[in-house]
Amino acid sequence: MRYERSSSLFINAQNSIPGGVNSPVRAFKSVGGHPIFMRSAKGAYLIDADGNTYVDYINSWGPQILGHAHAPVIEAIKKTAEKGTSFGTPTELETQIAELVCSMVPYVDQIRMVNSGTEACMSAIRLARGYTGKEKIIKFAGCYHGHSDSFLIQAGSGAVTFGTPSSPGVTQGTAKDTLLARYNDLASTSSMLEANEGEVAAIIVEPVAGNMGCIPPQPGFLKGLRTLATKHNVLLVFDEVMTGFRLSEGGASTLYGITPDLVCFGKVIGGGLPVGAFAGPREIMSHLAPSGPVYQAGTLSGNPLAMSAGLAMLSELHEKPKIYDQLAVLGRVLAQDISTALNERSVVHQINQVGSMLSVHLCEGPVKDFDSAKAGDNERFKALFHHMLSQGIYLPPSAYESWFLCACLDDSTHNRTVEAFRSFR
């Protein structure tokens, strides 16, 4: 494939955009080379600025469950745009999608729309702190909840050690209120709660991790977190920015039968447009302004374009729940056939898959937390990524990102993907 146009666009972009991209993962730093600039997308395919076509396994990092440029979503956006893009006032669309979400997620009474997953997680933690009157939070190494200061913390030296900032600009004062536990390790969470009794407001977790590759919860992990949170009077917050309305109609919480106290959603509820939300029972959500004292606001929150696109997307998922079963089968068969292809080439690997999320880890042994994810052969992954790109398969440009499948994948895309893996050396 030729990438002259993309290369030229990237060179130009670096003059006016830091690093030439508006989100670091797009920069290909993890895999080398120049990022590919996309021109358009339709169904399961991306088309780049040079006219190359790729089977897409990013799907805008999750929200394009029904494929790119899905006709009902595009039509909803067009009709709404003709009436105006944003008013800074309430609209009926906001109530319609709120009612739909509340009907789809059993434990949700109220939902507050925001503009991104980062904002959703940040606001949920503020609400948890305001509701409980406590300041510390527990998060898990390798789980990403956006770039708010409280979440940009790396692990300390022990189970009860304070985290330290992992980005300049994050203060030590913020870092000391964030405690780091190991994903899929209940003992580390329990130790932190006991060592900080009465000080922890919330435990926030990706119920299925997607930012160290796809890593499912071990049996009993989520249930154990629910038990610990209840025992220590701590709110359990599920970050379902990736998994919400993707793994099931009610998200990972419904899939695993666990009820969190608060849940965060991402771009799925905007049909791929910039949007996020956090939600929960009325008792907790009523503490938000203007009903309560915990302040949160956003001029573009619940903007008509995102609400109309999200309403179209969620309505179709609600009306066709079998989509989730079909996607799970797609994911399972794809994982099996990729593994067979890699075994034929004697490529050491592990594949994690939950529903329409999966990832290929080039390592021995199970991948169940950040440490085991880091054991993968990143140099080998770089070679794999560029090989797949040359074969017209677009994977996440990082070994630490989940793949996302869409309902437009078919036998043709499946066979093309498996054959590309089969030719990897």
Sequence and secondary structure as in RCSB ss.txt:
>XXXX:A:sequence
MRYERSSSLFINAQNSIPGGVNSPVRAFKSVGGHPIFMRSAKGAYLIDADGNTYVDYINSWGPQILGHAHAPVIE
AIKKTAEKGTSFGTPTELETQIAELVCSMVPYVDQIRMVNSGTEACMSAIRLARGYTGKEKIIKFAGCYHGHSDS
FLIQAGSGAVTFGTPSSPGVTQGTAKDTLLARYNDLASTSSMLEANEGEVAAIIVEPVAGNMGCIPPQPGFLKGL
RTLATKHNVLLVFDEVMTGFRLSEGGASTLYGITPDLVCFGKVIGGGLPVGAFAGPREIMSHLAPSGPVYQAGTL
SGNPLAMSAGLAMLSELHEKPKIYDQLAVLGRVLAQDISTALNERSVVHQINQVGSMLSVHLCEGPVKDFDSAKA
GDNERFKALFHHMLSQGIYLPPSAYESWFLCACLDDSTHNRTVEAFRSFR
>XXXX:A:secstr
   HHHHHHHHHHHHHSGGGSSSGGGG TTT S    EEEEEBTEEEETTS EEEESSTTTTT TT BT HHHHH
HHHHHHTT S  SS  HHHHHHHHHHHHHSTT SEEEEESSHHHHHHHHHHHHHHHHS  EEEEETT    S GG
G EE  SSTT B EESSTT  HHHHTTEEEE TT HHHHHHHHHHTTTTEEEEEE SSB SSS B   TTHHHHH
HHHHHHTT EEEEEETTTTTTSSTTHHHHHHT   SEEEE GGGGTTSS EEEEE HHHHTTBTTTSSB    TT
TT HHHHHHHHHHHHHHHH THHHHHHHHHHHHHHHHHHHHHHHTT   EEEEETTEEEEE SSS   SHHHHHT
S HHHHHHHHHHHHHTTEE  SSTTS EE  TT  HHHHHHHHHHHHT  
